[in-house]
């Protein structure tokens, strides 16, 4: 459809829109005057990862369209496992762990949205501020009556767990009530009219829309984004080395750049629309490129996505490191590094063990097979012997470049 509001036109054209509780009414309200919308994030790790990036970009586009974003951090709900998309209950965290995670996650949003004043200045809130004050009996009496077990059993987060005969604790069952209450509370405090999230959150979002209508008579809205997978079907944001984190302390800027540089060919156009702000006309041109030229489009994707998450200077540094490493074969500064104590290197450390310790291979057996198949290089020279070892004598300048395949490189330095 051709939307009346700039926001809905933007997210539709760039591929963010999946479901909405009332698209026509939301479009009319967004076109009429600025609205406030939120996305919630539980604080289960010290950083968010690429899987959260699509909703972060939605908040960014919302703000750029003249509306106010709210970032809701789940200091309260993180204490209760969210059953959505899980086969088993997630581990419970301590108060100290949650507080530390909140500080790490807070940094992510400062790079994507503006928390300054004015009508579109973003707000960051913590649902522990109101959930900690709830009286359980009063909460059940005032809000529990608006939820039926019959309806809750139909939501995928509950139904799938029960169909698989996997335990679903009463603690987890309460999660959707608390998320619905979050929406009601944000409506009351900030006149928040829209909750956004991934498609797997649809049931939880609808609960919040209905609770706000029943308790306050408010017309509020829910909107979801598609759950993203790679063209191959792999889950986005996961690699052999683990999650693709958005904080540099969790994943180096170079590795973040490489993640985008190495996306599958079929994903280039879609990811340029979702994770950069390049004009759609330019993206249409780039996604038509073939062969070696398409690699240039991937570099543009990597530069743009990295600049947004880590700044232009860091993106240029990662790009230059990659150019030196791959185009010049130089031992470039800026590659991921590990350190091996000198005492270990005196008798020699097997190359296959270095590959495992550097995270380039999952096991020594996998590393030996890679060496046997001529996939390992030391300072750009192939390793032929599966039992090859390095001693401190091999570390000219105190380091070597260890490569697995054409795209995975780590600097190994001599430690103390």
VOPAGU-2260 file (C-alpha; in pm, 1 decimal, decimal comma):
REM VOPAGU-2260
SITE   aa  ch    i         X         Y         Z
SITE  UNK   A    0       0,0       0,0       0,0
SITE  UNK   A    1     101,4     364,0     -38,3
SITE  UNK   A    2     111,1     489,2     319,6
SITE  UNK   A    3      19,2     840,9     427,0
SITE  UNK   A    4     295,9     856,4     688,1
SITE  UNK   A    5     666,3     883,2     610,3
SITE  UNK   A    6     749,2     620,6     872,7
SITE  UNK   A    7     530,2     344,9     728,9
SITE  UNK   A    8     638,6     430,2     375,2
SITE  UNK   A    9    1002,1     394,1     480,5
SITE  UNK   A   10     970,5      64,0     664,9
SITE  UNK   A   11     753,5     -87,6     392,2
SITE  UNK   A   12     991,3      10,0     111,9
SITE  UNK   A   13    1295,6    -120,0     298,2
SITE  UNK   A   14    1140,1    -452,8     403,3
SITE  UNK   A   15    1080,1    -408,9     776,0
SITE  UNK   A   16     704,6    -460,8     790,4
SITE  UNK   A   17     565,6    -804,7     872,1
SITE  UNK   A   18     241,9    -772,3    1074,0
SITE  UNK   A   19      41,9    -488,7    1226,6
SITE  UNK   A   20    -266,0    -496,6    1448,0
SITE  UNK   A   21    -435,4    -216,8    1248,7
SITE  UNK   A   22    -214,1     -81,0     972,6
SITE  UNK   A   23    -464,9     168,5     833,5
SITE  UNK   A   24    -537,9     328,7    1171,2
SITE  UNK   A   25    -168,3     336,6    1266,7
SITE  UNK   A   26     -78,8     501,8     935,0
SITE  UNK   A   27    -346,7     767,4     983,8
SITE  UNK   A   28    -227,0     839,1    1339,2
SITE  UNK   A   29     139,6     857,9    1236,6
SITE  UNK   A   30      55,5    1096,4     951,9
SITE  UNK   A   31    -150,7    1319,5    1179,9
SITE  UNK   A   32     113,7    1403,9    1444,0
SITE  UNK   A   33     423,5    1255,0    1612,3
SITE  UNK   A   34     370,5     936,1    1809,4
SITE  UNK   A   35     578,1     746,7    2064,1
SITE  UNK   A   36     678,0     383,7    2008,6
SITE  UNK   A   37     892,2     133,5    2194,6
SITE  UNK   A   38    1089,3    -187,5    2162,7
SITE  UNK   A   39    1180,2    -397,4    2465,3
SITE  UNK   A   40    1512,8    -573,9    2520,5
SITE  UNK   A   41    1585,8    -818,4    2797,8
SITE  UNK   A   42    1935,1    -789,6    2943,5
SITE  UNK   A   43    2064,8   -1145,6    2919,3
SITE  UNK   A   44    2418,1   -1055,5    2797,8
SITE  UNK   A   45    2656,5    -756,5    2817,5
SITE  UNK   A   46    2574,3    -665,8    2457,0
SITE  UNK   A   47    2302,5    -708,2    2199,0
SITE  UNK   A   48    2387,0    -895,8    1880,7
SITE  UNK   A   49    2306,6    -856,7    1512,8
SITE  UNK   A   50    1976,2   -1039,3    1564,5
SITE  UNK   A   51    1851,6    -727,6    1748,9
SITE  UNK   A   52    1975,5    -487,9    1482,0
SITE  UNK   A   53    1657,2    -486,2    1272,7
SITE  UNK   A   54    1450,3    -352,8    1564,6
SITE  UNK   A   55    1721,2     -98,9    1651,1
SITE  UNK   A   56    1709,9      23,7    1291,7
SITE  UNK   A   57    1331,6      52,9    1322,1
SITE  UNK   A   58    1374,6     284,3    1621,0
SITE  UNK   A   59    1627,0     487,0    1420,7
SITE  UNK   A   60    1391,1     524,0    1124,5
SITE  UNK   A   61    1104,7     609,7    1359,6
SITE  UNK   A   62    1306,5     896,8    1504,0
SITE  UNK   A   63    1424,8    1017,8    1164,0
SITE  UNK   A   64    1058,6    1026,7    1057,3
SITE  UNK   A   65     974,8    1273,2    1333,7
SITE  UNK   A   66     853,7    1037,7    1608,4
SITE  UNK   A   67     984,0     956,0    1956,4
SITE  UNK   A   68    1146,3     616,2    2029,6
SITE  UNK   A   69    1153,1     449,3    2369,4
SITE  UNK   A   70    1414,4     185,6    2448,8
SITE  UNK   A   71    1275,9     -39,4    2722,4
SITE  UNK   A   72    1541,8    -239,4    2904,7
SITE  UNK   A   73    1403,5    -538,5    3089,6
SITE  UNK   A   74    1572,2    -504,2    3425,2
SITE  UNK   A   75    1258,9    -664,5    3570,4
SITE  UNK   A   76    1154,7    -914,3    3303,1
SITE  UNK   A   77    1511,0   -1044,5    3260,2
SITE  UNK   A   78    1460,1   -1212,1    3596,1
SITE  UNK   A   79    1176,9   -1416,7    3444,3
SITE  UNK   A   80    1256,2   -1643,7    3149,5
SITE  UNK   A   81    1085,4   -1553,0    2820,4
SITE  UNK   A   82     961,7   -1880,8    2666,1
SITE  UNK   A   83     939,3   -1728,3    2315,5
SITE  UNK   A   84    1137,7   -1933,3    2066,9
SITE  UNK   A   85    1302,9   -2138,9    2341,0
SITE  UNK   A   86    1307,2   -2514,7    2383,4
SITE  UNK   A   87    1404,0   -2484,1    2746,0
SITE  UNK   A   88    1407,6   -2224,9    3020,2
SITE  UNK   A   89    1693,1   -1972,1    3000,5
SITE  UNK   A   90    1925,1   -1945,2    3302,9
SITE  UNK   A   91    1827,4   -1707,6    3581,9
SITE  UNK   A   92    2065,4   -1414,3    3634,2
SITE  UNK   A   93    2160,6   -1232,7    3953,9
SITE  UNK   A   94    2080,7    -865,2    4014,7
SITE  UNK   A   95    2449,5    -779,6    3968,9
SITE  UNK   A   96    2468,7    -962,4    3634,8
SITE  UNK   A   97    2158,4    -785,1    3506,1
SITE  UNK   A   98    2292,0    -443,7    3615,3
SITE  UNK   A   99    2624,0    -507,2    3437,4
SITE  UNK   A  100    2441,6    -619,7    3122,6
SITE  UNK   A  101    2227,0    -305,4    3122,8
SITE  UNK   A  102    2538,6     -87,4    3119,9
SITE  UNK   A  103    2682,0    -276,6    2823,3
SITE  UNK   A  104    2358,3    -267,9    2625,4
SITE  UNK   A  105    2301,3     103,1    2693,1
SITE  UNK   A  106    2613,7     185,4    2487,1
SITE  UNK   A  107    2469,0      21,8    2175,1
SITE  UNK   A  108    2172,2     256,0    2144,7
SITE  UNK   A  109    2374,8     574,4    2184,7
SITE  UNK   A  110    2532,1     501,4    1844,6
SITE  UNK   A  111    2202,2     452,4    1662,8
SITE  UNK   A  112    1952,6     697,8    1809,4
SITE  UNK   A  113    1961,0    1044,3    1967,0
SITE  UNK   A  114    1878,7    1073,6    2337,1
SITE  UNK   A  115    1880,0    1454,4    2330,4
SITE  UNK   A  116    1585,3    1674,3    2418,7
SITE  UNK   A  117    1303,7    1787,5    2197,8
SITE  UNK   A  118     987,7    1614,6    2082,0
SITE  UNK   A  119    1176,6    1329,5    1910,0
SITE  UNK   A  120    1447,6    1277,2    2174,4
SITE  UNK   A  121    1471,0     909,0    2262,5
SITE  UNK   A  122    1389,5     784,2    2612,4
SITE  UNK   A  123    1558,1     489,8    2785,8
SITE  UNK   A  124    1357,4     322,4    3062,3
SITE  UNK   A  125    1394,9      15,1    3280,5
SITE  UNK   A  126    1083,5    -189,1    3356,6
SITE  UNK   A  127    1221,9    -278,9    3697,5
SITE  UNK   A  128    1117,8      74,7    3796,7
SITE  UNK   A  129     751,7     -31,5    3796,9
SITE  UNK   A  130     760,4    -411,6    3807,7
SITE  UNK   A  131     954,8    -402,8    4135,6
SITE  UNK   A  132     670,8    -201,5    4290,5
SITE  UNK   A  133     391,4    -442,1    4197,2
SITE  UNK   A  134     191,9    -613,0    4467,3
SITE  UNK   A  135     131,4    -965,1    4340,3
SITE  UNK   A  136    -223,7   -1003,6    4472,0
SITE  UNK   A  137    -329,1    -661,8    4342,0
SITE  UNK   A  138    -164,7    -730,8    4006,4
SITE  UNK   A  139    -354,6   -1057,5    3963,4
SITE  UNK   A  140    -682,1    -897,8    4070,3
SITE  UNK   A  141    -648,1    -588,3    3848,1
SITE  UNK   A  142    -488,4    -737,6    3537,7
SITE  UNK   A  143    -493,6   -1117,9    3556,4
SITE  UNK   A  144    -866,8   -1121,7    3491,2
SITE  UNK   A  145    -803,0    -987,4    3138,3
SITE  UNK   A  146    -605,5   -1299,2    3035,7
SITE  UNK   A  147    -751,7   -1643,7    2978,7
SITE  UNK   A  148    -552,3   -1964,7    2996,6
SITE  UNK   A  149    -737,8   -2082,3    2685,0
SITE  UNK   A  150    -599,9   -1790,8    2481,5
SITE  UNK   A  151    -249,0   -1809,9    2624,9
SITE  UNK   A  152    -224,2   -2176,3    2531,0
SITE  UNK   A  153    -273,5   -2085,2    2164,3
SITE  UNK   A  154      37,8   -1866,7    2144,0
SITE  UNK   A  155     332,2   -2031,3    1972,0
SITE  UNK   A  156     569,3   -1964,9    2262,8
SITE  UNK   A  157     350,7   -2185,7    2484,9
SITE  UNK   A  158     193,8   -2423,8    2234,0
SITE  UNK   A  159     520,8   -2541,1    2078,5
SITE  UNK   A  160     680,0   -2614,9    2414,2
SITE  UNK   A  161     378,5   -2819,8    2521,5
SITE  UNK   A  162     358,3   -3006,5    2189,4
SITE  UNK   A  163     723,2   -3107,8    2230,6
SITE  UNK   A  164     646,2   -3219,0    2585,8
SITE  UNK   A  165     912,0   -2982,3    2716,6
SITE  UNK   A  166     861,4   -2831,6    3063,2
SITE  UNK   A  167     712,9   -2482,7    3080,9
SITE  UNK   A  168     741,8   -2332,9    3427,2
SITE  UNK   A  169     475,7   -2115,3    3585,4
SITE  UNK   A  170     746,9   -1848,1    3605,3
SITE  UNK   A  171     776,9   -1844,0    3225,0
SITE  UNK   A  172     400,1   -1851,5    3184,4
SITE  UNK   A  173     383,3   -1517,9    3367,5
SITE  UNK   A  174     621,2   -1346,6    3126,3
SITE  UNK   A  175     355,5   -1249,7    2873,5
SITE  UNK   A  176     145,3   -1084,2    3145,5
SITE  UNK   A  177     436,5    -867,8    3252,3
SITE  UNK   A  178     525,0    -770,6    2894,5
SITE  UNK   A  179     163,6    -670,6    2834,4
SITE  UNK   A  180     172,6    -464,0    3152,6
SITE  UNK   A  181     487,6    -287,4    3026,5
SITE  UNK   A  182     291,9    -154,6    2728,3
SITE  UNK   A  183      10,6     -34,1    2952,9
SITE  UNK   A  184     258,9     139,9    3183,0
SITE  UNK   A  185     437,0     312,7    2891,9
SITE  UNK   A  186     102,5     427,4    2756,4
SITE  UNK   A  187      18,3     580,7    3093,3
SITE  UNK   A  188     359,0     741,3    3154,5
SITE  UNK   A  189     461,3     848,8    2801,7
SITE  UNK   A  190     146,7     824,2    2585,3
SITE  UNK   A  191     320,9     539,4    2400,7
SITE  UNK   A  192      92,8     409,8    2125,2
SITE  UNK   A  193     302,8     150,0    1945,5
SITE  UNK   A  194     506,0    -154,6    2042,2
SITE  UNK   A  195     742,1    -302,1    1783,0
SITE  UNK   A  196     933,9    -629,1    1785,1
SITE  UNK   A  197    1024,0    -941,8    1595,7
SITE  UNK   A  198     761,3   -1171,4    1449,7
SITE  UNK   A  199     814,9   -1418,8    1734,3
SITE  UNK   A  200     686,1   -1153,2    1976,2
SITE  UNK   A  201     348,3   -1114,7    1803,7
SITE  UNK   A  202     149,1   -1290,8    2074,6
SITE  UNK   A  203     310,0   -1090,5    2355,5
SITE  UNK   A  204     254,8    -764,7    2166,6
SITE  UNK   A  205    -112,1    -841,2    2096,1
SITE  UNK   A  206    -161,0    -907,6    2468,9
SITE  UNK   A  207     -30,9    -558,1    2545,0
SITE  UNK   A  208    -256,4    -399,3    2283,2
SITE  UNK   A  209    -562,0    -574,2    2425,8
SITE  UNK   A  210    -474,6    -500,5    2788,6
SITE  UNK   A  211    -437,6    -127,5    2714,8
SITE  UNK   A  212    -774,4    -128,2    2539,3
SITE  UNK   A  213    -954,3    -312,4    2817,6
SITE  UNK   A  214    -803,5    -119,3    3108,8
SITE  UNK   A  215    -770,0     231,3    2962,7
SITE  UNK   A  216    -995,6     219,4    2656,0
SITE  UNK   A  217    -687,1     318,0    2454,2
SITE  UNK   A  218    -628,1     249,6    2086,2
SITE  UNK   A  219    -268,3     134,5    2073,2
SITE  UNK   A  220     -90,0     -67,4    1807,1
SITE  UNK   A  221     148,7    -356,4    1756,8
SITE  UNK   A  222     387,5    -400,4    1466,1
SITE  UNK   A  223     637,8    -676,1    1394,9
SITE  UNK   A  224     934,6    -724,8    1166,3
SITE  UNK   A  225    1009,7   -1047,9     980,4
SITE  UNK   A  226    1238,2   -1297,8    1147,7
SITE  UNK   A  227    1553,1   -1287,9     939,4
SITE  UNK   A  228    1751,4   -1581,4     815,2
SITE  UNK   A  229    2034,2   -1591,9     565,2
SITE  UNK   A  230    1954,4   -1700,7     209,5
SITE  UNK   A  231    2095,7   -2042,9     301,6
SITE  UNK   A  232    1843,2   -2072,7     585,0
SITE  UNK   A  233    2096,7   -2014,5     863,2
SITE  UNK   A  234    1989,6   -1796,7    1154,6
SITE  UNK   A  235    2115,8   -1443,1    1119,7
SITE  UNK   A  236    2376,6   -1324,6    1366,6
SITE  UNK   A  237    2534,5   -1662,8    1430,8
SITE  UNK   A  238    2872,1   -1778,4    1297,8
SITE  UNK   A  239    3103,7   -2067,3    1367,1
SITE  UNK   A  240    3274,5   -1842,7    1622,0
SITE  UNK   A  241    2953,2   -1751,5    1805,8
SITE  UNK   A  242    2720,6   -1451,8    1816,6
SITE  UNK   A  243    2791,9   -1135,0    1617,6
SITE  UNK   A  244    2789,2    -884,2    1903,8
SITE  UNK   A  245    2732,2    -510,2    1860,4
SITE  UNK   A  246    2983,1    -400,5    2127,8
SITE  UNK   A  247    3351,8    -391,9    2032,0
SITE  UNK   A  248    3446,3    -540,9    2370,8
SITE  UNK   A  249    3254,8    -855,8    2273,1
SITE  UNK   A  250    3355,2    -869,3    1904,9
SITE  UNK   A  251    3633,8    -673,1    1735,9
SITE  UNK   A  252    3541,9    -408,2    1481,2
SITE  UNK   A  253    3742,1    -601,6    1223,7
SITE  UNK   A  254    3542,0    -921,3    1283,1
SITE  UNK   A  255    3217,5    -721,9    1268,4
SITE  UNK   A  256    3323,5    -573,8     932,4
SITE  UNK   A  257    3414,9    -919,6     805,3
SITE  UNK   A  258    3073,6   -1057,6     902,2
SITE  UNK   A  259    2903,8    -815,5     662,3
SITE  UNK   A  260    3173,7    -853,7     396,7
SITE  UNK   A  261    3115,5   -1228,9     390,2
SITE  UNK   A  262    2734,4   -1238,3     360,1
SITE  UNK   A  263    2588,4   -1463,0      94,4
SITE  UNK   A  264    2544,8   -1312,8    -252,1
SITE  UNK   A  265    2165,9   -1348,2    -240,3
SITE  UNK   A  266    2147,4   -1140,9      81,7
SITE  UNK   A  267    2336,4    -831,2     -35,1
SITE  UNK   A  268    2041,4    -623,0    -160,3
SITE  UNK   A  269    1812,1    -715,7     128,0
SITE  UNK   A  270    2076,2    -636,5     390,2
SITE  UNK   A  271    2167,4    -306,5     224,9
SITE  UNK   A  272    1800,3    -203,6     255,8
SITE  UNK   A  273    1768,2    -317,4     616,3
SITE  UNK   A  274    2103,2    -230,1     769,6
SITE  UNK   A  275    2225,0      80,0     584,3
SITE  UNK   A  276    2073,5     414,5     492,8
SITE  UNK   A  277    2188,6     412,7     132,7
SITE  UNK   A  278    1923,4     541,8    -111,9
SITE  UNK   A  279    1702,4     267,6    -253,2
SITE  UNK   A  280    1804,3     363,2    -609,3
SITE  UNK   A  281    2171,1     302,5    -524,8
SITE  UNK   A  282    2087,1     -29,6    -357,4
SITE  UNK   A  283    1892,8    -138,6    -666,6
SITE  UNK   A  284    2205,4     -73,9    -872,2
SITE  UNK   A  285    2439,0    -253,9    -632,3
SITE  UNK   A  286    2230,1    -569,5    -598,3
SITE  UNK   A  287    2236,4    -621,5    -974,4
SITE  UNK   A  288    2615,5    -654,9    -978,9
SITE  UNK   A  289    2762,6    -994,4   -1054,6
SITE  UNK   A  290    3085,4   -1181,1    -987,6
SITE  UNK   A  291    3379,3    -974,0    -864,1
SITE  UNK   A  292    3175,4    -654,6    -883,3
SITE  UNK   A  293    2931,4    -793,4    -626,6
SITE  UNK   A  294    3224,2    -817,1    -384,2
SITE  UNK   A  295    3251,4    -439,1    -406,5
SITE  UNK   A  296    2884,6    -415,1    -304,2
SITE  UNK   A  297    2962,4    -636,9      -5,1
SITE  UNK   A  298    3244,6    -403,4      96,4
SITE  UNK   A  299    3002,9    -110,4      78,2
SITE  UNK   A  300    2759,4    -303,8     300,4
SITE  UNK   A  301    3040,8    -379,9     547,2
SITE  UNK   A  302    3158,3     -16,9     552,8
SITE  UNK   A  303    2810,1     128,1     598,6
SITE  UNK   A  304    2695,6    -121,7     863,7
SITE  UNK   A  305    3021,9     -93,9    1059,4
SITE  UNK   A  306    3021,0     286,1    1045,8
SITE  UNK   A  307    2671,9     290,1    1194,7
SITE  UNK   A  308    2764,9      55,1    1479,3
SITE  UNK   A  309    3121,4     170,3    1551,8
SITE  UNK   A  310    3179,2     501,7    1372,6
SITE  UNK   A  311    3324,1     595,6    1034,4
SITE  UNK   A  312    3684,7     597,9    1153,0
SITE  UNK   A  313    3662,0     245,5    1292,6
SITE  UNK   A  314    3492,5     123,4     971,7
SITE  UNK   A  315    3765,7     274,8     755,6
SITE  UNK   A  316    4029,7     114,5     977,0
SITE  UNK   A  317    3869,7    -228,7     945,0
SITE  UNK   A  318    3835,6    -185,1     569,0
SITE  UNK   A  319    4200,6     -86,7     535,2
SITE  UNK   A  320    4311,7    -379,9     750,7
SITE  UNK   A  321    4117,0    -614,1     524,2
SITE  UNK   A  322    4264,5    -454,9     212,4
SITE  UNK   A  323    4617,9    -498,9     342,6
SITE  UNK   A  324    4556,5    -852,0     462,9
SITE  UNK   A  325    4387,7    -976,7     147,9
SITE  UNK   A  326    4510,6    -753,0    -132,4
SITE  UNK   A  327    4868,4    -693,4     -22,9
SITE  UNK   A  328    4924,1    -999,8     191,8
SITE  UNK   A  329    5076,8    -773,5     459,3
SITE  UNK   A  330    5077,0    -855,2     827,1
SITE  UNK   A  331    4836,1    -573,8     903,0
SITE  UNK   A  332    4774,1    -426,3    1241,8
SITE  UNK   A  333    4411,5    -442,4    1351,6
SITE  UNK   A  334    4349,1    -813,9    1298,2
SITE  UNK   A  335    4209,5   -1012,3    1592,0
SITE  UNK   A  336    4489,4   -1122,7    1823,4
SITE  UNK   A  337    4575,1   -1394,7    2071,5
SITE  UNK   A  338    4876,8   -1420,8    2295,3
SITE  UNK   A  339    5082,3   -1733,5    2366,8
SITE  UNK   A  340    5322,1   -1732,3    2665,3
SITE  UNK   A  341    5688,5   -1748,3    2562,5
SITE  UNK   A  342    5742,5   -2043,3    2797,1
SITE  UNK   A  343    5493,2   -2249,4    2592,6
SITE  UNK   A  344    5662,8   -2157,4    2266,2
SITE  UNK   A  345    6012,8   -2266,1    2369,2
SITE  UNK   A  346    5940,4   -2639,5    2320,8
SITE  UNK   A  347    5703,0   -2559,2    2031,6
SITE  UNK   A  348    5323,1   -2533,8    1993,7
SITE  UNK   A  349    5146,9   -2736,1    1725,8
SITE  UNK   A  350    4988,9   -2528,1    1448,8
SITE  UNK   A  351    4666,6   -2729,0    1475,9
SITE  UNK   A  352    4648,5   -2633,3    1844,8
SITE  UNK   A  353    4706,7   -2266,4    1761,7
SITE  UNK   A  354    4415,4   -2283,2    1515,6
SITE  UNK   A  355    4192,1   -2420,8    1788,7
SITE  UNK   A  356    4306,7   -2168,3    2048,7
SITE  UNK   A  357    4261,5   -1880,3    1805,7
SITE  UNK   A  358    3902,1   -1985,6    1738,8
SITE  UNK   A  359    3971,8   -2053,8    1370,7
SITE  UNK   A  360    3877,1   -2420,6    1413,5
SITE  UNK   A  361    3644,8   -2584,8    1662,7
SITE  UNK   A  362    3881,0   -2872,7    1742,7
SITE  UNK   A  363    4230,1   -3005,8    1682,7
SITE  UNK   A  364    4089,0   -3270,9    1451,2
SITE  UNK   A  365    3915,2   -3010,2    1235,8
SITE  UNK   A  366    4239,2   -2808,4    1227,9
SITE  UNK   A  367    4445,7   -3107,4    1114,7
SITE  UNK   A  368    4198,6   -3179,6     837,2
SITE  UNK   A  369    4219,6   -2817,5     722,7
SITE  UNK   A  370    4600,9   -2839,6     712,9
SITE  UNK   A  371    4579,7   -3165,3     518,3
SITE  UNK   A  372    4352,9   -2993,5     263,2
SITE  UNK   A  373    4603,7   -2707,0     219,9
SITE  UNK   A  374    4378,0   -2454,3     391,4
SITE  UNK   A  375    4620,6   -2316,3     652,0
SITE  UNK   A  376    4893,6   -2052,6     611,4
SITE  UNK   A  377    5153,0   -1895,2     837,0
SITE  UNK   A  378    5250,2   -1545,3     721,7
SITE  UNK   A  379    5079,7   -1628,7     390,5
SITE  UNK   A  380    5292,2   -1941,3     340,3
SITE  UNK   A  381    5104,2   -2274,3     323,4
SITE  UNK   A  382    5145,4   -2526,8     604,1
SITE  UNK   A  383    5198,9   -2876,6     463,2
SITE  UNK   A  384    5265,5   -3086,5     774,0
SITE  UNK   A  385    4971,6   -3172,4    1001,7
SITE  UNK   A  386    5214,6   -3195,0    1295,1
SITE  UNK   A  387    5395,6   -2868,6    1220,4
SITE  UNK   A  388    5481,8   -2661,0    1525,9
SITE  UNK   A  389    5599,2   -2307,6    1592,1
SITE  UNK   A  390    5862,4   -2196,8    1841,2
SITE  UNK   A  391    5959,0   -1847,2    1949,6
SITE  UNK   A  392    6220,1   -1843,6    1670,4
SITE  UNK   A  393    5938,0   -1834,4    1413,5
SITE  UNK   A  394    5793,8   -1512,6    1557,7
SITE  UNK   A  395    5974,9   -1240,4    1365,3
SITE  UNK   A  396    5889,0    -912,6    1534,4
SITE  UNK   A  397    5710,7   -1103,1    1808,2
SITE  UNK   A  398    5410,0   -1217,5    1604,1
SITE  UNK   A  399    5285,9   -1430,3    1314,2
SITE  UNK   A  400    4972,5   -1415,9    1101,6
SITE  UNK   A  401    4773,4   -1739,2    1116,9
SITE  UNK   A  402    4520,8   -1793,5     836,3
SITE  UNK   A  403    4244,4   -2051,4     793,8
SITE  UNK   A  404    4107,0   -2042,1     442,0
SITE  UNK   A  405    4104,5   -1713,7     254,1
SITE  UNK   A  406    3902,5   -1500,6     493,1
SITE  UNK   A  407    3986,5   -1594,5     853,0
SITE  UNK   A  408    4302,2   -1447,7    1003,1
SITE  UNK   A  409    4441,9   -1397,7    1351,6
SITE  UNK   A  410    4765,3   -1241,4    1475,7
SITE  UNK   A  411    4944,7   -1464,4    1726,6
SITE  UNK   A  412    5175,3   -1269,7    1956,3
SITE  UNK   A  413    5434,3   -1381,4    2207,5
SITE  UNK   A  414    5311,9   -1314,5    2559,5
SITE  UNK   A  415    5503,3   -1275,5    2882,7
